[in-house]
């Protein structure tokens, strides 16, 4: 078996998470957060679509981590993001982090909007 070191180009991977926080590229960020090709920033929740929509052109899909369990998101949130041409995938935050890291390592144009576990 051959092992290759993963190299991330512009974006930072999610290194870990716990109650109320995420560790992104070695930095601990508390509370809800967006992880986009343009950077890492606090997220205001489902009413806050501005940063996600601003990433149009550098982002193809955003994984929305809904916390420890997968839950429905507001239709207005999904509609606003999809109207900008960005795909939306809903999953638990742990699953969103894992999926994001895999696709990021492949050079895909992905982002995260995460609610802590």
Secondary structure, DSSP 4 states (H G I P E B T S, - for coil): --------SSS--EEEEETTEEEETTEEEESSEEEETTEEEE---TT--HHHHHTBTTBSEEEEE-SSS-----HHHHHHHHHTT-EEEEE-HHHHHHHHHHHHHTT--EEEEE---
